[in-house]
């Protein structure tokens, strides 16, 4: 939430930004006051004054075009020093303004205490200023999200971890609190435009999310949780329901900020390859056998002495160091985790035309295989329905011959040469350094950084779909349990007694919402509220218990309603016109 003092220092210009610069009303400083400095234009000059309650300037622009003065308060110290509309601010005291966003520039000037000496280096750029105003440009950078967010206004954008946005304005409608951004598609094309929380509010949302996840008895809330549950399917193993919790833990383990600056860049290493579908084993074997200099199958190892097997990220790293593509037989949830830790796998889905087509193809390519074509077809259908957002490309298995194989190789060549979203601070690192950044060796042994193998076992066929298999094919022996799925299933309680103990500790009704509001607005992020809730519950009759749906509604409302007070009522509008310049 913005403090009243912050809100008071921000005002809108009533007129439209497209008006031409006003005529000169204040004299320029004498030529003796102009200073040349390495790295700055010869026509730049330095002005000095003492800050009053405010600087007396309104700012426009951003990191893409520079920070400009759009208005000067009459009679202010800045006005007396000859600062004019259209002047570009290059430096304030010891801070360069040349790469700051409009939000960062405004916040910097607002933080200067009244009575402090202010030294500005400025230059007149009337032509650039006019072009900037007429073209509505200012900020421009890309971010990748590291938390889940559900919009609370029609003009907002919901997102999940890993989404990429192009930020166009860090002060939507001239106010702190919201960014105007465009979602980037997997094809690198811009999609819908809308409003997302700014960096400060994103940090609050991410902190609240981690607190709610860490609270005993809480359930995933909102439509996204229902989406993850649907993706899980009915027959998934109860012991393998950690996909989304793992991603949340990775955020903390990797110290990711809520928003990470990213840029498009070609990968400096051979990206891993994941082939999904009914011929995964055949395709991987064919690639590694015919082109061993380019492809290597990543071996799996037992998971901490258990019977299940995993592929460690350190193995993927070692294969990449050989300048080869690691071929990974992993689950869709493991693909998500690879993307999250910046391994950027290429995921090729082989779509079957029919069950009979799978049977014929496998009898031709792998005559000794006894895998059930019916099972493979059912698994492929479920993957297409629930995991298509992970696919880099899809190829059809219709027809005959090796067209599918040539298509896979072509996709890998094309994708390797295409740019990917890379952390901005990692852009100029060498290959060895980039691999270190992707997977520090000490972190490779962590359970959060392993990938379960055998993607075709991602779903158990226990939902009664299709009944018994009757195609006369014997099933291959399968010595490993079913592996992790890409889902976040509903909370499972060991017993009713345990559930009663958990629900007794949950704050209920209006008290819960007020407690959240009190703690959040003071930066406490509700770290201790379960204890307070338990104390309150012991003093009240236990006449009813919180159902799963009511707990979900409570958490959902807490996330939706907190930290949104800074947004202006006009944000409900559908328009995305540029807001006014900001007064500081």
ROPA-82091 format. One line per 2 residues: number of its first residue (from 1); their letters; for each residue x, y, z of C-alpha. Coordinates in steps of 0.05 Angstrom, whole numbers, plus 32768, in hexadecimal, padded with zeros to 4 digits. Layout:
NUM	a	X/Y/Z | ... $
This chain:
1	xx	8000/8000/8000 | 8018/8045/7FF2 $
3	xx	8020/8071/802E | 7FF8/80B2/8031 $
5	xx	8038/80D9/802C | 804C/80B5/7FEC $
7	xx	8007/80BF/7FCE | 8009/8109/7FE0 $
9	xx	8049/8113/7FBA | 802B/80F8/7F7A $
11	xx	7FFB/8120/7F4F | 7FE1/811E/7F09 $
13	xx	7FE6/8152/7ED2 | 7FA0/8164/7EBC $
15	xx	7FB4/8171/7E75 | 7FC6/813C/7E42 $
17	xx	800F/8128/7E39 | 800D/8135/7DEE $
19	xx	800F/8180/7DF5 | 804F/81A2/7DD9 $
21	xx	8084/81BC/7E09 | 8072/81FE/7E29 $
23	xx	8098/823C/7E14 | 80D4/8251/7E3D $
25	xx	80C0/8277/7E7A | 8101/8274/7EA3 $
27	xx	8146/828B/7E8E | 817E/8259/7E83 $
29	xx	81B9/8258/7EB1 | 81F7/827E/7E9B $
31	xx	8226/8258/7E6E | 8258/8255/7EA7 $
33	xx	8229/8226/7ECB | 822B/81F4/7E93 $
35	xx	825B/81BA/7E9F | 8278/8185/7E72 $
37	xx	8282/8140/7E8F | 829B/80FF/7E72 $
39	xx	8260/80D5/7E5A | 8230/8110/7E54 $
41	xx	821D/813C/7E1A | 8244/817E/7E15 $
43	xx	8202/81A4/7E19 | 81F0/8187/7E5D $
45	xx	81EF/81B6/7E98 | 81ED/81B2/7EE3 $
47	xx	81B9/81D4/7F10 | 81B7/81D5/7F5B $
49	xx	8181/81E7/7F8D | 8166/81D4/7FD1 $
51	xx	812B/81A5/7FD2 | 80EC/81C1/7FF1 $
53	xx	80B0/8194/8002 | 80B5/8179/7FBB $
55	xx	80E6/8182/7F82 | 80B2/81A6/7F59 $
57	xx	80B9/817B/7F1B | 808B/814C/7EF5 $
59	xx	80AD/8113/7ED0 | 809F/80EC/7E91 $
61	xx	80C5/80B8/7E69 | 80E7/807A/7E83 $
63	xx	8122/804B/7E7C | 8118/8044/7E31 $
65	xx	811C/808E/7E1F | 8136/80B1/7E5D $
67	xx	8116/80DA/7E94 | 80FA/811E/7E7F $
69	xx	80DC/815A/7EA1 | 8094/8161/7E8A $
71	xx	8081/819B/7EB8 | 80A1/81CA/7EEA $
73	xx	807C/81E6/7F25 | 807B/8232/7F21 $
75	xx	80A4/8253/7F58 | 80C6/8213/7F6C $
77	xx	8112/820E/7F75 | 8116/81E7/7F34 $
79	xx	80F1/821E/7F10 | 8121/8253/7F2B $
81	xx	815B/822B/7F0F | 8140/822C/7EC8 $
83	xx	812A/81E4/7EC2 | 80F7/81DE/7E89 $
85	xx	80C7/81AD/7E6B | 80EC/8180/7E3B $
87	xx	812D/817F/7E63 | 814A/813A/7E6C $
89	xx	8163/8129/7EB1 | 81A6/8104/7EAB $
91	xx	81BC/8102/7EF3 | 81A3/8115/7F38 $
93	xx	81DA/811E/7F6B | 8204/80DF/7F62 $
95	xx	81CD/80B4/7F41 | 81C9/80AC/7EF6 $
97	xx	8182/80B1/7EDA | 8193/8097/7E95 $
99	xx	817B/8050/7EA0 | 8146/805A/7ED6 $
101	xx	80FD/804B/7ECD | 80CC/8083/7ED9 $
103	xx	80B7/8062/7F1A | 8100/805E/7F32 $
105	xx	810D/80A6/7F20 | 80CF/80BF/7F45 $
107	xx	80DF/8095/7F82 | 8127/80AF/7F83 $
109	xx	8111/80F8/7F82 | 80DB/80EC/7FB6 $
111	xx	810E/80CD/7FE6 | 8139/810B/7FE7 $
113	xx	812B/812D/802A | 8113/8175/802A $
115	xx	814B/81A7/8035 | 817E/817C/8011 $
117	xx	81AA/8199/7FDA | 8195/817C/7F96 $
119	xx	81C5/817D/7F5B | 81A7/816C/7F17 $
121	xx	81CB/8161/7ED5 | 819A/816F/7E9D $
123	xx	8199/817D/7E53 | 8164/8199/7E25 $
125	xx	8147/8163/7DF7 | 8108/8183/7DDC $
127	xx	8106/815A/7D9C | 810D/8118/7DC1 $
129	xx	80DA/812E/7DF4 | 80A6/813F/7DBE $
131	xx	80B1/80FB/7D9C | 80AB/80D7/7DDF $
133	xx	8069/80F9/7DF0 | 804B/80EE/7DAC $
135	xx	805E/80A4/7DA9 | 804D/8092/7DF2 $
137	xx	808F/8071/7E01 | 80B3/8071/7E43 $
139	xx	80C4/8031/7E68 | 80D5/7FF0/7E45 $
141	xx	80F1/7FB1/7E64 | 80DF/7F68/7E6D $
143	xx	80D2/7F42/7EAD | 80C7/7EF9/7EC0 $
145	xx	8099/7EED/7EFB | 80AB/7EC1/7F37 $
147	xx	8068/7EBE/7F5B | 801F/7EB2/7F4B $
149	xx	7FEE/7EEB/7F47 | 7FA4/7EF0/7F39 $
151	xx	7F8A/7F32/7F1E | 7F57/7F59/7F47 $
153	xx	7F41/7F8C/7F12 | 7F27/7F83/7ECB $
155	xx	7F64/7FA7/7EB0 | 7F94/7F7B/7ED7 $
157	xx	7FBB/7F3E/7EBF | 7FC0/7EFD/7EE5 $
159	xx	8000/7ED5/7EE0 | 8027/7E99/7EFB $
161	xx	8070/7E8D/7F07 | 8099/7E91/7EC8 $
163	xx	806D/7EC0/7EA0 | 8091/7EF7/7E7A $
165	xx	8078/7F3F/7E72 | 808D/7F7C/7E4B $
167	xx	8087/7FB7/7E7B | 8073/7FF7/7E57 $
169	xx	8064/8027/7E90 | 807B/8022/7ED9 $
171	xx	804B/8058/7EF0 | 8008/8046/7ED2 $
173	xx	7FDB/8084/7ED1 | 8013/80AA/7EF2 $
175	xx	800E/8086/7F34 | 803B/8057/7F5B $
177	xx	8022/8011/7F64 | 8013/7FF3/7F20 $
179	xx	8039/7FE4/7EDF | 801B/7FE2/7E99 $
181	xx	8035/7FA3/7E78 | 802A/7F74/7E3D $
183	xx	802D/7F29/7E45 | 805F/7F06/7E18 $
185	xx	804B/7EC5/7DF7 | 8076/7E87/7DED $
187	xx	807E/7E9D/7DA5 | 809D/7EDE/7DBE $
189	xx	8061/7F05/7DA5 | 803C/7F38/7DD0 $
191	xx	7FF8/7F23/7DEA | 7FC7/7F46/7E18 $
193	xx	7FD7/7F88/7E3A | 7FC4/7F99/7E82 $
195	xx	7FD9/7FAD/7EC8 | 8007/7F87/7EF7 $
197	xx	8021/7F9A/7F3C | 8061/7FC3/7F3F $
199	xx	80A0/7FA8/7F5E | 808F/7FBD/7FA5 $
201	xx	8049/7FA0/7FA5 | 8063/7F61/7F83 $
203	xx	8093/7F56/7FBD | 8059/7F5C/7FED $
205	xx	802E/7F2C/7FC5 | 8067/7EFA/7FC0 $
207	xx	8074/7EFE/800B | 802B/7EF4/801B $
209	xx	8028/7EB9/7FEC | 8062/7E97/8010 $
211	xx	8043/7EA4/8054 | 8000/7E86/803F $
213	xx	8023/7E49/8021 | 804A/7E3F/8061 $
215	xx	800D/7E43/808D | 7FF3/7DFE/80A4 $
217	xx	7FB0/7DEC/8089 | 7FAE/7E1F/8051 $
219	xx	7F97/7E0B/800D | 7FA9/7E25/7FC8 $
221	xx	7F77/7E5A/7FB4 | 7F5A/7E78/7F76 $
223	xx	7F4E/7E60/7F30 | 7F97/7E4F/7F25 $
225	xx	7F94/7E1C/7F5D | 7F58/7DFB/7F3C $
227	xx	7F7E/7DFB/7EFB | 7FB8/7DD6/7F1A $
229	xx	7F8A/7DA4/7F3A | 7F69/7D95/7EF8 $
231	xx	7FAC/7D8A/7ED8 | 7FBD/7D56/7F0D $
233	xx	7F89/7D23/7EF5 | 7F66/7CF4/7F24 $
235	xx	7F98/7CBB/7F29 | 7FD8/7CDF/7F3C $
237	xx	8003/7CC4/7F75 | 7FF5/7CE6/7FB7 $
239	xx	803F/7CE8/7FC9 | 8051/7D10/7F8B $
241	xx	8028/7D4F/7F94 | 8060/7D82/7F9D $
243	xx	8068/7DA4/7F5A | 8050/7DE9/7F6B $
245	xx	806C/7DE7/7FB2 | 80AF/7DD6/7F92 $
247	xx	80AB/7E13/7F66 | 809B/7E3F/7FA2 $
249	xx	80D7/7E20/7FC7 | 8103/7E2D/7F8A $
251	xx	80F0/7E76/7F8E | 810B/7E7B/7FD5 $
253	xx	8147/7E4D/7FC8 | 815D/7E74/7F8B $
255	xx	814F/7EB8/7FAC | 8126/7ECD/7F70 $
257	xx	8105/7F11/7F74 | 80BB/7F16/7F63 $
259	xx	80CD/7F35/7F21 | 810E/7F23/7EFD $
261	xx	8128/7F4E/7EC4 | 8132/7F24/7E86 $
263	xx	814A/7F2F/7E3E | 8147/7F05/7DFF $
265	xx	8188/7EE2/7DF0 | 819F/7EA3/7DCC $
267	xx	81B0/7E6B/7DFC | 81FB/7E65/7E0A $
269	xx	81F4/7E1A/7E15 | 81D1/7DDF/7DF3 $
271	xx	818B/7DDF/7E0F | 816D/7D9E/7E2A $
273	xx	813A/7D79/7DFF | 80FA/7D59/7E1A $
275	xx	80D1/7D2E/7DEA | 808B/7D1F/7E02 $
277	xx	805B/7CED/7DE4 | 8054/7CA3/7DD1 $
279	xx	8099/7C9D/7DB0 | 80C4/7CC1/7DE4 $
281	xx	80F2/7C85/7DEE | 80FA/7C79/7DA4 $
283	xx	8109/7CC1/7D93 | 813C/7CC9/7DCB $
285	xx	8160/7C89/7DB8 | 8161/7C9B/7D6E $
287	xx	817E/7CE1/7D7B | 81B4/7CCA/7DAB $
289	xx	81C8/7C90/7D7E | 81CA/7CB3/7D3B $
291	xx	81E6/7CF6/7D54 | 820E/7CE7/7D94 $
293	xx	8237/7D26/7D8A | 81F8/7D50/7D94 $
295	xx	81CB/7D28/7DC2 | 81D4/7D00/7E02 $
297	xx	819F/7CDE/7E2C | 81A2/7CF7/7E74 $
299	xx	81A6/7CBA/7EA2 | 817A/7CB4/7EDF $
301	xx	818F/7CA3/7F26 | 8169/7C8B/7F63 $
303	xx	8149/7CC2/7F8C | 816C/7CC2/7FCF $
305	xx	816D/7C77/7FD4 | 8124/7C6F/7FC0 $
307	xx	810A/7C43/7F89 | 80F5/7C7E/7F5D $
309	xx	8128/7C9D/7F2E | 8138/7CE4/7F1D $
311	xx	8164/7D0C/7EEE | 818F/7D3E/7F13 $
313	xx	819A/7D83/7EF7 | 81E5/7D7A/7EFF $
315	xx	81E0/7D43/7ECB | 81BF/7D73/7E9B $
317	xx	81F5/7DA6/7EA9 | 822D/7D73/7E9B $
319	xx	820E/7D60/7E58 | 8208/7DAA/7E45 $
321	xx	8252/7DB4/7E55 | 8261/7D80/7E1F $
323	xx	823C/7DAD/7DEE | 8204/7D7A/7DE7 $
325	xx	81B9/7D7B/7DEF | 81A3/7D53/7E2C $
327	xx	8169/7D25/7E1A | 813A/7D23/7E56 $
329	xx	8103/7CF1/7E65 | 80DF/7D1A/7E99 $
331	xx	809A/7D2E/7EAF | 8075/7D6E/7E9B $
333	xx	807E/7D88/7EE2 | 80C9/7D7E/7EDB $
335	xx	80C6/7DA7/7E9B | 80A8/7DE0/7EC2 $
337	xx	80DF/7DDD/7EF5 | 8114/7DDC/7EBF $
339	xx	80F7/7E1B/7EA2 | 80F4/7E3A/7EE7 $
341	xx	813E/7E2F/7EF5 | 814F/7E49/7EAF $
343	xx	8163/7E0A/7E8A | 8131/7E1B/7E53 $
345	xx	8122/7DD5/7E38 | 8106/7DCA/7DF2 $
347	xx	80C6/7DA2/7DFA | 80AE/7D7D/7DBC $
349	xx	806B/7D5A/7DC0 | 805F/7D20/7D90 $
351	xx	8014/7D20/7D85 | 7FF7/7CDC/7D70 $
353	xx	7FC0/7CD8/7D3C | 7F9F/7C9B/7D5C $
355	xx	7FAC/7C5F/7D88 | 7FB2/7C34/7D4B $
357	xx	7FE6/7C64/7D2E | 8010/7C5E/7D6E $
359	xx	800C/7C13/7D6B | 8022/7C10/7D22 $
361	xx	805A/7C42/7D2C | 8077/7C1E/7D69 $
363	xx	8072/7BDA/7D47 | 809A/7BF7/7D0E $
365	xx	80CE/7C1F/7D36 | 80D3/7BF4/7D74 $
367	xx	80B7/7BAF/7D64 | 80CF/7B91/7DA6 $
369	xx	80AB/7BC5/7DD0 | 806D/7BAD/7DF4 $
371	xx	8052/7BF0/7E0B | 8007/7BF8/7E08 $
373	xx	7FF2/7C26/7DD0 | 7FB2/7C33/7DF4 $
375	xx	7FD6/7C4B/7E32 | 8006/7C76/7E09 $
377	xx	7FCD/7C96/7DE3 | 7FA7/7CA6/7E23 $
379	xx	7FE6/7CC5/7E42 | 7FF4/7CEF/7E04 $
381	xx	7FAC/7D08/7E03 | 7FB1/7D1E/7E4C $
383	xx	7FF4/7D40/7E3F | 7FD8/7D67/7E05 $
385	xx	7F9C/7D7D/7E2F | 7FBF/7D91/7E6E $
387	xx	8008/7DA1/7E5C | 8006/7DC2/7E17 $
389	xx	801D/7E03/7E36 | 8061/7DE2/7E40 $
391	xx	806A/7DCC/7DF7 | 809E/7DF0/7DCE $
393	xx	8084/7DCD/7D8F | 8054/7D96/7D7B $
395	xx	805E/7D64/7D43 | 802C/7D34/7D26 $
397	xx	803A/7CEA/7D24 | 800A/7CDF/7CE9 $
399	xx	8025/7CC0/7CAA | 8060/7C92/7CA2 $
401	xx	80AB/7C97/7C9A | 80DC/7CC0/7CC3 $
403	xx	80BC/7D04/7CB7 | 80AF/7D0B/7D02 $
405	xx	80F8/7CFF/7D11 | 8111/7D33/7CE0 $
407	xx	80DE/7D64/7CFC | 80F7/7D5A/7D43 $
409	xx	813F/7D68/7D2D | 8129/7DA6/7D07 $
411	xx	8103/7DC0/7D44 | 8140/7DB6/7D70 $
413	xx	816D/7DDB/7D3F | 813C/7E15/7D39 $
415	xx	812F/7E1C/7D83 | 8178/7E1A/7D95 $
417	xx	8185/7E57/7D69 | 8149/7E7E/7D83 $
419	xx	8150/7EAF/7DBD | 8136/7E9E/7E02 $
421	xx	8125/7EC9/7E3E | 8164/7ECE/7E68 $
423	xx	8170/7EF2/7EA9 | 818B/7F37/7E98 $
425	xx	81C7/7F31/7EC6 | 81DB/7EF0/7EA4 $
427	xx	81DD/7F0B/7E5D | 8228/7F13/7E54 $
429	xx	8241/7ED7/7E7A | 826A/7EA1/7E59 $
431	xx	8251/7E5A/7E4F | 8272/7E3E/7E8E $
433	xx	8258/7E78/7EB7 | 8211/7E71/7E9B $
435	xx	8210/7E28/7EAE | 8227/7E3A/7EF3 $
437	xx	81EF/7E6B/7EF9 | 81BC/7E39/7EE1 $
439	xx	81D0/7E03/7F12 | 8200/7E10/7F4C $
441	xx	821F/7DCC/7F5D | 820D/7DD1/7FA6 $
443	xx	81C4/7DD8/7F93 | 81C2/7D9E/7F63 $
445	xx	81BA/7D6A/7F99 | 817C/7D8C/7FB5 $
447	xx	813B/7D66/7FAE | 811D/7DA5/7F8F $
449	xx	814E/7DA3/7F56 | 8143/7D5D/7F3C $
451	xx	8115/7D46/7F04 | 80EC/7D06/7F06 $
453	xx	80F6/7CDB/7EC9 | 80C5/7CB4/7E9D $
455	xx	8094/7CE8/7E85 | 8066/7CB3/7E69 $
457	xx	8057/7C9D/7EB0 | 8041/7CE2/7EC3 $
459	xx	7FFA/7CCD/7ECC | 7FDF/7C8E/7EEC $
461	xx	7FA7/7C6C/7EC7 | 7F7C/7C63/7F05 $
463	xx	7F42/7C8F/7EF1 | 7F1D/7C57/7ECD $
465	xx	7F27/7C77/7E8A | 7F1A/7C45/7E53 $
467	xx	7F18/7C09/7E81 | 7F49/7BD0/7E79 $
469	xx	7F7A/7BCE/7E40 | 7F63/7B9C/7E0C $
471	xx	7F91/7BA6/7DD1 | 7FB7/7B67/7DDF $
473	xx	7FF9/7B8A/7DEF | 801F/7B76/7E2C $
475	xx	8037/7BB0/7E57 | 8082/7BBD/7E5F $
477	xx	809B/7BB0/7EA4 | 809E/7BF1/7ECA $
479	xx	80CA/7BF0/7F08 | 80C0/7C37/7F1F $
481	xx	8085/7C59/7F3F | 805E/7C8E/7F1A $
483	xx	8081/7CD0/7F1A | 8071/7D18/7F2B $
485	xx	803B/7D3C/7F06 | 8032/7D85/7EF5 $
487	xx	7FFC/7D95/7F26 | 7FEA/7DB1/7F69 $
489	xx	7FB6/7D81/7F86 | 7F84/7D92/7FBC $
491	xx	7F9D/7D91/8003 | 7F97/7D4B/8021 $
493	xx	7F8E/7D44/806C | 7FA6/7D05/8090 $
495	xx	7F67/7D00/80B8 | 7F2A/7D26/80CE $
497	xx	7F4A/7D31/8112 | 7F86/7D53/80F3 $
499	xx	7F59/7D7E/80C8 | 7F33/7D95/8105 $
501	xx	7F74/7DA9/8127 | 7F89/7DD0/80EA $
503	xx	7F48/7DF4/80DE | 7F44/7E09/8126 $
505	xx	7F81/7E35/811A | 7F66/7E5B/80DF $
507	xx	7F4D/7EA3/80E9 | 7F05/7EA8/80D2 $
509	xx	7ED6/7EDE/80BA | 7EE2/7F28/80BF $
511	xx	7F16/7F20/80F6 | 7F43/7EF9/80C6 $
513	xx	7F3E/7F2E/8090 | 7F4B/7F67/80C0 $
515	xx	7F87/7F42/80DE | 7FA4/7F38/8099 $
517	xx	7F99/7F81/8088 | 7FBA/7F98/80C9 $
519	xx	7FF7/7F6D/80C1 | 8002/7F78/8077 $
521	xx	7FFD/7FC4/8079 | 8035/7FC4/80AC $
523	xx	8063/7F97/8085 | 805B/7F5D/80B5 $
525	xx	803E/7F30/807F | 8015/7F09/80B2 $
527	xx	804F/7EDE/80C8 | 8030/7ECE/810C $
529	xx	7FE6/7ECF/80FE | 7FD9/7E83/8105 $
531	xx	7FEE/7E88/814F | 7FC0/7EC3/815A $
533	xx	7F88/7E9F/8138 | 7F92/7E62/8164 $
535	xx	7F8F/7E8D/81A2 | 7F4F/7EAE/818B $
537	xx	7F2F/7E6C/817A | 7F3A/7E51/81C0 $
539	xx	7F10/7E8A/81DC | 7ED4/7E7D/81AE $
541	xx	7EA4/7E43/81A8 | 7EB5/7E13/8171 $
543	xx	7E71/7E16/8150 | 7E89/7E0B/8109 $
545	xx	7EC9/7DFA/80E5 | 7EE7/7E1A/80A8 $
547	xx	7ED9/7DF0/806B | 7F0C/7DE7/8034 $
549	xx	7EE5/7E16/8007 | 7EDF/7E4D/803C $
551	xx	7F29/7E49/804B | 7F37/7E4F/8001 $
553	xx	7F08/7E8B/7FFC | 7F2A/7EAD/8037 $
555	xx	7F70/7EA5/801A | 7F58/7EB8/7FD5 $
557	xx	7F3A/7EF8/7FEF | 7F77/7F08/8018 $
559	xx	7FA4/7F03/7FDC | 7F74/7F28/7FAE $
561	xx	7F65/7F63/7FDB | 7FA6/7F72/7FFF $
563	xx	7FD8/7FA3/7FE3 | 7FA9/7FBF/7FAD $
565	xx	7F95/8000/7FD0 | 7FC8/802A/7FA9 $
567	xx	7FA3/801D/7F68 | 7F77/8056/7F52 $
569	xx	7F2C/804A/7F48 | 7F35/805C/7EFF $
571	xx	7F5F/801D/7EF6 | 7F1D/7FF9/7EEC $
573	xx	7F1A/8018/7EA7 | 7F2D/7FEE/7E6B $
575	xx	7F58/8023/7E4B | 7FA3/8021/7E4E $
577	xx	7FB4/8068/7E3A | 7FF3/8085/7E58 $
579	xx	7FEA/80A7/7E9B | 8001/80ED/7EAA $
581	xx	8047/8100/7EBD | 8057/80FC/7F07 $
583	xx	8062/8135/7F37 | 809D/812D/7F68 $
